[in-house]
Amino acid sequence: MAARIEYKASVARDLRKLGHTLAVRVLLKVERMLVSEGHQGEALSGEFAGLYKLRVGDSRVVYARTEKGFLVLRIGHREDVYRKGPPEVN
């Protein structure tokens, strides 16, 4: 069974900030890396422990593993994505 990818509601706002071209590139990478190839991200540490990241150029995708697949929590530029602190996994 293929992994399921879910997106937190705030990710839509994150994608609008990136612009259409970059948002499409990020989403395609998320689909390819997580669904097709399985868990490919790098584990985060510190206050983000338990979460993972994918790199897409200068953008980062912060996500959590769930029983059914993955939950994308935040997408943004590498300088900004960690500034707000760890996102809540709901």
Biopython code that builds the backbone (N, CA, C, O; Angstrom):
import numpy as np
from Bio.PDB.StructureBuilder import StructureBuilder

atoms = [
    (1, "MET", "N", (0.839, -1.179, 0.000)),
    (1, "MET", "CA", (0.000, 0.000, 0.000)),
    (1, "MET", "C", (0.888, 1.247, 0.000)),
    (1, "MET", "O", (1.850, 1.321, 0.764)),
    (2, "ALA", "N", (0.577, 2.207, -0.835)),
    (2, "ALA", "CA", (1.356, 3.438, -0.938)),
    (2, "ALA", "C", (1.123, 4.315, 0.284)),
    (2, "ALA", "O", (0.048, 4.307, 0.883)),
    (3, "ALA", "N", (2.153, 5.067, 0.637)),
    (3, "ALA", "CA", (2.045, 5.988, 1.759)),
    (3, "ALA", "C", (1.086, 7.121, 1.393)),
    (3, "ALA", "O", (0.988, 7.523, 0.233)),
    (4, "ARG", "N", (0.399, 7.613, 2.385)),
    (4, "ARG", "CA", (-0.554, 8.702, 2.187)),
    (4, "ARG", "C", (0.087, 10.006, 2.663)),
    (4, "ARG", "O", (0.702, 10.047, 3.728)),
    (5, "ILE", "N", (-0.059, 11.056, 1.882)),
    (5, "ILE", "CA", (0.471, 12.362, 2.266)),
    (5, "ILE", "C", (-0.702, 13.277, 2.588)),
    (5, "ILE", "O", (-1.606, 13.462, 1.774)),
    (6, "GLU", "N", (-0.671, 13.845, 3.791)),
    (6, "GLU", "CA", (-1.678, 14.808, 4.202)),
    (6, "GLU", "C", (-0.964, 16.137, 4.433)),
    (6, "GLU", "O", (0.223, 16.166, 4.758)),
    (7, "TYR", "N", (-1.695, 17.228, 4.262)),
    (7, "TYR", "CA", (-1.126, 18.562, 4.421)),
    (7, "TYR", "C", (-1.896, 19.318, 5.487)),
    (7, "TYR", "O", (-3.127, 19.326, 5.486)),
    (8, "LYS", "N", (-1.174, 19.952, 6.391)),
    (8, "LYS", "CA", (-1.800, 20.814, 7.374)),
    (8, "LYS", "C", (-2.414, 21.997, 6.636)),
    (8, "LYS", "O", (-1.872, 22.420, 5.615)),
    (9, "ALA", "N", (-3.516, 22.539, 7.115)),
    (9, "ALA", "CA", (-4.234, 23.622, 6.422)),
    (9, "ALA", "C", (-3.329, 24.828, 6.151)),
    (9, "ALA", "O", (-3.484, 25.486, 5.122)),
    (10, "SER", "N", (-2.410, 25.125, 7.034)),
    (10, "SER", "CA", (-1.539, 26.291, 6.872)),
    (10, "SER", "C", (-0.544, 26.137, 5.727)),
    (10, "SER", "O", (0.066, 27.123, 5.312)),
    (11, "VAL", "N", (-0.367, 24.939, 5.213)),
    (11, "VAL", "CA", (0.571, 24.708, 4.110)),
    (11, "VAL", "C", (0.091, 25.417, 2.841)),
    (11, "VAL", "O", (0.917, 25.829, 2.027)),
    (12, "ALA", "N", (-1.215, 25.569, 2.655)),
    (12, "ALA", "CA", (-1.731, 26.290, 1.486)),
    (12, "ALA", "C", (-1.217, 27.725, 1.478)),
    (12, "ALA", "O", (-0.847, 28.247, 0.426)),
    (13, "ARG", "N", (-1.190, 28.358, 2.632)),
    (13, "ARG", "CA", (-0.657, 29.724, 2.752)),
    (13, "ARG", "C", (0.844, 29.737, 2.472)),
    (13, "ARG", "O", (1.348, 30.649, 1.817)),
    (14, "ASP", "N", (1.553, 28.730, 2.966)),
    (14, "ASP", "CA", (2.990, 28.630, 2.716)),
    (14, "ASP", "C", (3.281, 28.526, 1.219)),
    (14, "ASP", "O", (4.219, 29.147, 0.720)),
    (15, "LEU", "N", (2.476, 27.741, 0.508)),
    (15, "LEU", "CA", (2.681, 27.553, -0.928)),
    (15, "LEU", "C", (2.395, 28.827, -1.709)),
    (15, "LEU", "O", (3.091, 29.120, -2.681)),
    (16, "ARG", "N", (1.386, 29.590, -1.304)),
    (16, "ARG", "CA", (1.086, 30.862, -1.980)),
    (16, "ARG", "C", (2.259, 31.828, -1.860)),
    (16, "ARG", "O", (2.541, 32.577, -2.795)),
    (17, "LYS", "N", (2.940, 31.819, -0.727)),
    (17, "LYS", "CA", (4.090, 32.692, -0.520)),
    (17, "LYS", "C", (5.255, 32.322, -1.444)),
    (17, "LYS", "O", (6.053, 33.185, -1.811)),
    (18, "LEU", "N", (5.354, 31.054, -1.816)),
    (18, "LEU", "CA", (6.454, 30.605, -2.669)),
    (18, "LEU", "C", (6.275, 31.020, -4.123)),
    (18, "LEU", "O", (7.262, 31.190, -4.839)),
    (19, "GLY", "N", (5.053, 31.185, -4.567)),
    (19, "GLY", "CA", (4.781, 31.442, -5.974)),
    (19, "GLY", "C", (4.467, 30.134, -6.684)),
    (19, "GLY", "O", (4.824, 29.053, -6.216)),
    (20, "HIS", "N", (3.793, 30.252, -7.820)),
    (20, "HIS", "CA", (3.278, 29.077, -8.510)),
    (20, "HIS", "C", (4.367, 28.102, -8.960)),
    (20, "HIS", "O", (4.272, 26.906, -8.686)),
    (21, "THR", "N", (5.381, 28.591, -9.635)),
    (21, "THR", "CA", (6.405, 27.705, -10.196)),
    (21, "THR", "C", (7.133, 26.924, -9.112)),
    (21, "THR", "O", (7.291, 25.707, -9.217)),
    (22, "LEU", "N", (7.573, 27.619, -8.077)),
    (22, "LEU", "CA", (8.292, 26.945, -6.988)),
    (22, "LEU", "C", (7.365, 26.016, -6.210)),
    (22, "LEU", "O", (7.782, 24.936, -5.793)),
    (23, "ALA", "N", (6.121, 26.421, -6.012)),
    (23, "ALA", "CA", (5.165, 25.582, -5.282)),
    (23, "ALA", "C", (4.945, 24.257, -6.012)),
    (23, "ALA", "O", (4.910, 23.199, -5.384)),
    (24, "VAL", "N", (4.798, 24.316, -7.330)),
    (24, "VAL", "CA", (4.624, 23.094, -8.115)),
    (24, "VAL", "C", (5.865, 22.210, -8.004)),
    (24, "VAL", "O", (5.754, 20.993, -7.852)),
    (25, "ARG", "N", (7.036, 22.818, -8.079)),
    (25, "ARG", "CA", (8.297, 22.063, -7.958)),
    (25, "ARG", "C", (8.389, 21.359, -6.607)),
    (25, "ARG", "O", (8.779, 20.194, -6.530)),
    (26, "VAL", "N", (8.028, 22.074, -5.547)),
    (26, "VAL", "CA", (8.076, 21.501, -4.199)),
    (26, "VAL", "C", (7.091, 20.345, -4.066)),
    (26, "VAL", "O", (7.449, 19.287, -3.549)),
    (27, "LEU", "N", (5.861, 20.533, -4.525)),
    (27, "LEU", "CA", (4.848, 19.479, -4.408)),
    (27, "LEU", "C", (5.222, 18.237, -5.211)),
    (27, "LEU", "O", (4.996, 17.116, -4.757)),
    (28, "LEU", "N", (5.786, 18.427, -6.388)),
    (28, "LEU", "CA", (6.224, 17.276, -7.182)),
    (28, "LEU", "C", (7.327, 16.505, -6.467)),
    (28, "LEU", "O", (7.342, 15.274, -6.481)),
    (29, "LYS", "N", (8.244, 17.229, -5.845)),
    (29, "LYS", "CA", (9.332, 16.579, -5.105)),
    (29, "LYS", "C", (8.774, 15.823, -3.897)),
    (29, "LYS", "O", (9.203, 14.703, -3.619)),
    (30, "VAL", "N", (7.834, 16.418, -3.187)),
    (30, "VAL", "CA", (7.219, 15.749, -2.037)),
    (30, "VAL", "C", (6.557, 14.454, -2.491)),
    (30, "VAL", "O", (6.763, 13.400, -1.889)),
    (31, "GLU", "N", (5.770, 14.537, -3.544)),
    (31, "GLU", "CA", (5.097, 13.338, -4.053)),
    (31, "GLU", "C", (6.097, 12.266, -4.463)),
    (31, "GLU", "O", (5.937, 11.097, -4.113)),
    (32, "ARG", "N", (7.110, 12.657, -5.191)),
    (32, "ARG", "CA", (8.092, 11.683, -5.679)),
    (32, "ARG", "C", (8.891, 11.059, -4.538)),
    (32, "ARG", "O", (9.058, 9.840, -4.491)),
    (33, "MET", "N", (9.379, 11.879, -3.629)),
    (33, "MET", "CA", (10.262, 11.386, -2.577)),
    (33, "MET", "C", (9.526, 10.588, -1.510)),
    (33, "MET", "O", (10.041, 9.574, -1.040)),
    (34, "LEU", "N", (8.354, 11.016, -1.126)),
    (34, "LEU", "CA", (7.664, 10.337, -0.030)),
    (34, "LEU", "C", (6.788, 9.191, -0.502)),
    (34, "LEU", "O", (6.823, 8.112, 0.091)),
    (35, "VAL", "N", (6.011, 9.391, -1.539)),
    (35, "VAL", "CA", (5.091, 8.340, -1.992)),
    (35, "VAL", "C", (5.834, 7.274, -2.778)),
    (35, "VAL", "O", (5.726, 6.088, -2.468)),
    (36, "SER", "N", (6.575, 7.677, -3.777)),
    (36, "SER", "CA", (7.216, 6.714, -4.675)),
    (36, "SER", "C", (8.404, 6.005, -4.046)),
    (36, "SER", "O", (8.549, 4.788, -4.163)),
    (37, "GLU", "N", (9.247, 6.773, -3.381)),
    (37, "GLU", "CA", (10.496, 6.215, -2.890)),
    (37, "GLU", "C", (10.500, 5.952, -1.388)),
    (37, "GLU", "O", (11.495, 5.465, -0.851)),
    (38, "GLY", "N", (9.420, 6.261, -0.714)),
    (38, "GLY", "CA", (9.368, 6.057, 0.726)),
    (38, "GLY", "C", (10.004, 7.210, 1.476)),
    (38, "GLY", "O", (10.253, 8.272, 0.906)),
    (39, "HIS", "N", (10.260, 7.004, 2.722)),
    (39, "HIS", "CA", (10.783, 8.041, 3.614)),
    (39, "HIS", "C", (12.202, 8.426, 3.212)),
    (39, "HIS", "O", (13.119, 7.619, 3.360)),
    (40, "GLN", "N", (12.400, 9.640, 2.707)),
    (40, "GLN", "CA", (13.705, 10.072, 2.220)),
    (40, "GLN", "C", (14.262, 11.284, 2.950)),
    (40, "GLN", "O", (15.368, 11.722, 2.633)),
    (41, "GLY", "N", (13.549, 11.836, 3.902)),
    (41, "GLY", "CA", (13.974, 13.077, 4.550)),
    (41, "GLY", "C", (15.035, 12.870, 5.611)),
    (41, "GLY", "O", (15.358, 11.748, 6.003)),
    (42, "GLU", "N", (15.561, 13.993, 6.057)),
    (42, "GLU", "CA", (16.591, 14.004, 7.088)),
    (42, "GLU", "C", (15.933, 14.326, 8.433)),
    (42, "GLU", "O", (15.114, 15.241, 8.521)),
    (43, "ALA", "N", (16.287, 13.585, 9.463)),
    (43, "ALA", "CA", (15.723, 13.815, 10.791)),
    (43, "ALA", "C", (16.238, 15.133, 11.350)),
    (43, "ALA", "O", (17.413, 15.469, 11.200)),
    (44, "LEU", "N", (15.347, 15.873, 11.994)),
    (44, "LEU", "CA", (15.717, 17.132, 12.628)),
    (44, "LEU", "C", (16.033, 16.880, 14.101)),
    (44, "LEU", "O", (15.669, 15.845, 14.659)),
    (45, "SER", "N", (16.710, 17.834, 14.714)),
    (45, "SER", "CA", (17.088, 17.672, 16.117)),
    (45, "SER", "C", (16.672, 18.903, 16.910)),
    (45, "SER", "O", (16.047, 19.817, 16.373)),
    (46, "GLY", "N", (17.016, 18.919, 18.172)),
    (46, "GLY", "CA", (16.683, 20.040, 19.033)),
    (46, "GLY", "C", (15.189, 20.133, 19.264)),
    (46, "GLY", "O", (14.527, 19.124, 19.509)),
    (47, "GLU", "N", (14.654, 21.350, 19.186)),
    (47, "GLU", "CA", (13.230, 21.535, 19.429)),
    (47, "GLU", "C", (12.364, 20.934, 18.317)),
    (47, "GLU", "O", (11.151, 20.800, 18.481)),
    (48, "PHE", "N", (12.977, 20.573, 17.194)),
    (48, "PHE", "CA", (12.270, 19.943, 16.082)),
    (48, "PHE", "C", (12.438, 18.423, 16.082)),
    (48, "PHE", "O", (12.094, 17.772, 15.095)),
    (49, "ALA", "N", (12.948, 17.856, 17.146)),
    (49, "ALA", "CA", (13.171, 16.411, 17.223)),
    (49, "ALA", "C", (11.862, 15.668, 16.964)),
    (49, "ALA", "O", (10.804, 16.066, 17.452)),
    (50, "GLY", "N", (11.945, 14.599, 16.202)),
    (50, "GLY", "CA", (10.777, 13.820, 15.847)),
    (50, "GLY", "C", (10.184, 14.215, 14.501)),
    (50, "GLY", "O", (9.304, 13.529, 13.981)),
    (51, "LEU", "N", (10.666, 15.321, 13.935)),
    (51, "LEU", "CA", (10.210, 15.776, 12.629)),
    (51, "LEU", "C", (11.316, 15.556, 11.600)),
    (51, "LEU", "O", (12.459, 15.265, 11.954)),
    (52, "TYR", "N", (10.966, 15.695, 10.341)),
    (52, "TYR", "CA", (11.908, 15.460, 9.252)),
    (52, "TYR", "C", (11.833, 16.596, 8.253)),
    (52, "TYR", "O", (10.855, 17.344, 8.222)),
    (53, "LYS", "N", (12.879, 16.726, 7.426)),
    (53, "LYS", "CA", (12.871, 17.756, 6.395)),
    (53, "LYS", "C", (13.276, 17.177, 5.054)),
    (53, "LYS", "O", (14.041, 16.217, 4.965)),
    (54, "LEU", "N", (12.736, 17.792, 4.020)),
    (54, "LEU", "CA", (13.157, 17.545, 2.644)),
    (54, "LEU", "C", (13.697, 18.863, 2.114)),
    (54, "LEU", "O", (13.137, 19.924, 2.386)),
    (55, "ARG", "N", (14.777, 18.795, 1.362)),
    (55, "ARG", "CA", (15.345, 19.987, 0.740)),
    (55, "ARG", "C", (14.909, 20.048, -0.717)),
    (55, "ARG", "O", (14.994, 19.063, -1.450)),
    (56, "VAL", "N", (14.439, 21.226, -1.122)),
    (56, "VAL", "CA", (14.086, 21.481, -2.516)),
    (56, "VAL", "C", (14.694, 22.841, -2.852)),
    (56, "VAL", "O", (14.050, 23.874, -2.669)),
    (57, "GLY", "N", (15.924, 22.841, -3.342)),
    (57, "GLY", "CA", (16.624, 24.098, -3.571)),
    (57, "GLY", "C", (16.807, 24.817, -2.250)),
    (57, "GLY", "O", (17.340, 24.246, -1.298)),
    (58, "ASP", "N", (16.366, 26.078, -2.185)),
    (58, "ASP", "CA", (16.450, 26.852, -0.947)),
    (58, "ASP", "C", (15.210, 26.692, -0.076)),
    (58, "ASP", "O", (15.116, 27.324, 0.976)),
    (59, "SER", "N", (14.274, 25.874, -0.486)),
    (59, "SER", "CA", (13.056, 25.644, 0.291)),
    (59, "SER", "C", (13.196, 24.384, 1.127)),
    (59, "SER", "O", (13.957, 23.474, 0.795)),
    (60, "ARG", "N", (12.441, 24.353, 2.224)),
    (60, "ARG", "CA", (12.426, 23.190, 3.092)),
    (60, "ARG", "C", (10.992, 22.766, 3.335)),
    (60, "ARG", "O", (10.096, 23.601, 3.461)),
    (61, "VAL", "N", (10.784, 21.462, 3.401)),
    (61, "VAL", "CA", (9.487, 20.874, 3.721)),
    (61, "VAL", "C", (9.666, 20.167, 5.057)),
    (61, "VAL", "O", (10.447, 19.221, 5.159)),
    (62, "VAL", "N", (8.953, 20.615, 6.076)),
    (62, "VAL", "CA", (9.015, 20.004, 7.397)),
    (62, "VAL", "C", (7.788, 19.107, 7.527)),
    (62, "VAL", "O", (6.660, 19.548, 7.307)),
    (63, "TYR", "N", (8.017, 17.844, 7.885)),
    (63, "TYR", "CA", (6.917, 16.894, 7.962)),
    (63, "TYR", "C", (7.127, 15.900, 9.096)),
    (63, "TYR", "O", (8.218, 15.776, 9.653)),
    (64, "ALA", "N", (6.057, 15.205, 9.413)),
    (64, "ALA", "CA", (6.080, 14.160, 10.439)),
    (64, "ALA", "C", (5.624, 12.855, 9.812)),
    (64, "ALA", "O", (4.833, 12.846, 8.869)),
    (65, "ARG", "N", (6.121, 11.778, 10.333)),
    (65, "ARG", "CA", (5.647, 10.458, 9.913)),
    (65, "ARG", "C", (4.415, 10.116, 10.745)),
    (65, "ARG", "O", (4.367, 10.390, 11.944)),
    (66, "THR", "N", (3.425, 9.517, 10.098)),
    (66, "THR", "CA", (2.212, 9.088, 10.793)),
    (66, "THR", "C", (2.009, 7.605, 10.516)),
    (66, "THR", "O", (2.753, 7.002, 9.742)),
    (67, "GLU", "N", (1.009, 7.028, 11.146)),
    (67, "GLU", "CA", (0.714, 5.609, 10.928)),
    (67, "GLU", "C", (0.334, 5.326, 9.476)),
    (67, "GLU", "O", (0.674, 4.275, 8.933)),
    (68, "LYS", "N", (-0.373, 6.270, 8.849)),
    (68, "LYS", "CA", (-0.859, 6.074, 7.482)),
    (68, "LYS", "C", (0.098, 6.606, 6.420)),
    (68, "LYS", "O", (-0.065, 6.302, 5.239)),
    (69, "GLY", "N", (1.094, 7.394, 6.821)),
    (69, "GLY", "CA", (2.013, 7.981, 5.844)),
    (69, "GLY", "C", (2.756, 9.171, 6.412)),
    (69, "GLY", "O", (3.570, 9.036, 7.326)),
    (70, "PHE", "N", (2.461, 10.358, 5.851)),
    (70, "PHE", "CA", (3.193, 11.559, 6.228)),
    (70, "PHE", "C", (2.239, 12.738, 6.361)),
    (70, "PHE", "O", (1.226, 12.817, 5.666)),
    (71, "LEU", "N", (2.583, 13.659, 7.273)),
    (71, "LEU", "CA", (1.832, 14.892, 7.461)),
    (71, "LEU", "C", (2.786, 16.049, 7.227)),
    (71, "LEU", "O", (3.718, 16.255, 8.005)),
    (72, "VAL", "N", (2.559, 16.815, 6.147)),
    (72, "VAL", "CA", (3.392, 17.978, 5.841)),
    (72, "VAL", "C", (2.913, 19.123, 6.722)),
    (72, "VAL", "O", (1.739, 19.493, 6.696)),
    (73, "LEU", "N", (3.838, 19.679, 7.503)),
    (73, "LEU", "CA", (3.496, 20.688, 8.492)),
    (73, "LEU", "C", (3.819, 22.102, 8.053)),
    (73, "LEU", "O", (3.082, 23.035, 8.373)),
    (74, "ARG", "N", (4.909, 22.272, 7.326)),
    (74, "ARG", "CA", (5.348, 23.610, 6.954)),
    (74, "ARG", "C", (6.223, 23.532, 5.715)),
    (74, "ARG", "O", (7.003, 22.594, 5.552)),
    (75, "ILE", "N", (6.088, 24.528, 4.840)),
    (75, "ILE", "CA", (6.942, 24.658, 3.664)),
    (75, "ILE", "C", (7.384, 26.104, 3.598)),
    (75, "ILE", "O", (6.564, 27.012, 3.733)),
    (76, "GLY", "N", (8.674, 26.330, 3.392)),
    (76, "GLY", "CA", (9.147, 27.708, 3.297)),
    (76, "GLY", "C", (10.614, 27.786, 2.945)),
    (76, "GLY", "O", (11.291, 26.773, 2.776)),
    (77, "HIS", "N", (11.090, 29.018, 2.839)),
    (77, "HIS", "CA", (12.501, 29.260, 2.553)),
    (77, "HIS", "C", (13.332, 28.791, 3.745)),
    (77, "HIS", "O", (12.890, 28.876, 4.891)),
    (78, "ARG", "N", (14.512, 28.307, 3.471)),
    (78, "ARG", "CA", (15.348, 27.716, 4.524)),
    (78, "ARG", "C", (15.656, 28.687, 5.659)),
    (78, "ARG", "O", (15.884, 28.252, 6.788)),
    (79, "GLU", "N", (15.668, 29.996, 5.387)),
    (79, "GLU", "CA", (15.955, 30.974, 6.440)),
    (79, "GLU", "C", (14.761, 31.210, 7.362)),
    (79, "GLU", "O", (14.932, 31.623, 8.509)),
    (80, "ASP", "N", (13.563, 30.950, 6.868)),
    (80, "ASP", "CA", (12.356, 31.303, 7.624)),
    (80, "ASP", "C", (11.595, 30.125, 8.212)),
    (80, "ASP", "O", (10.858, 30.294, 9.183)),
    (81, "VAL", "N", (11.755, 28.952, 7.653)),
    (81, "VAL", "CA", (10.893, 27.827, 8.003)),
    (81, "VAL", "C", (11.048, 27.384, 9.463)),
    (81, "VAL", "O", (10.115, 26.813, 10.029)),
    (82, "TYR", "N", (12.185, 27.633, 10.070)),
    (82, "TYR", "CA", (12.415, 27.186, 11.448)),
    (82, "TYR", "C", (12.225, 28.308, 12.475)),
    (82, "TYR", "O", (12.248, 28.035, 13.675)),
    (83, "ARG", "N", (12.042, 29.532, 12.052)),
    (83, "ARG", "CA", (11.989, 30.685, 12.965)),
    (83, "ARG", "C", (10.799, 30.683, 13.921)),
    (83, "ARG", "O", (10.920, 31.154, 15.052)),
    (84, "LYS", "N", (9.672, 30.171, 13.493)),
    (84, "LYS", "CA", (8.467, 30.189, 14.332)),
    (84, "LYS", "C", (8.481, 29.097, 15.395)),
    (84, "LYS", "O", (7.556, 29.019, 16.203)),
    (85, "GLY", "N", (9.485, 28.274, 15.410)),
    (85, "GLY", "CA", (9.512, 27.140, 16.315)),
    (85, "GLY", "C", (8.838, 25.950, 15.661)),
    (85, "GLY", "O", (8.318, 26.057, 14.551)),
    (86, "PRO", "N", (8.847, 24.831, 16.339)),
    (86, "PRO", "CA", (8.273, 23.628, 15.742)),
    (86, "PRO", "C", (6.760, 23.733, 15.579)),
    (86, "PRO", "O", (6.067, 24.198, 16.485)),
    (87, "PRO", "N", (6.243, 23.302, 14.425)),
    (87, "PRO", "CA", (4.798, 23.297, 14.235)),
    (87, "PRO", "C", (4.148, 22.203, 15.045)),
    (87, "PRO", "O", (4.778, 21.196, 15.369)),
    (88, "GLU", "N", (2.881, 22.404, 15.373)),
    (88, "GLU", "CA", (2.148, 21.383, 16.120)),
    (88, "GLU", "C", (1.670, 20.293, 15.192)),
    (88, "GLU", "O", (1.185, 20.570, 14.095)),
    (89, "VAL", "N", (1.804, 19.062, 15.623)),
    (89, "VAL", "CA", (1.336, 17.925, 14.868)),
    (89, "VAL", "C", (-0.049, 17.570, 15.378)),
    (89, "VAL", "O", (-0.194, 17.036, 16.477)),
    (90, "ASN", "N", (-1.066, 17.868, 14.580)),
    (90, "ASN", "CA", (-2.454, 17.572, 14.981)),
    (90, "ASN", "C", (-3.067, 16.624, 14.022)),
    (90, "ASN", "O", (-4.228, 16.249, 14.181)),
]
sb = StructureBuilder()
sb.init_structure("model")
sb.init_model(0)
sb.init_chain("A")
sb.init_seg("    ")
for serial, (resi, resn, name, xyz) in enumerate(atoms, 1):
    if name == "N":
        sb.init_residue(resn, " ", resi, " ")
    sb.init_atom(name, np.array(xyz, "f"), 0.0, 1.0, " ", f" {name:<3s}", serial, name[0])
structure = sb.get_structure()
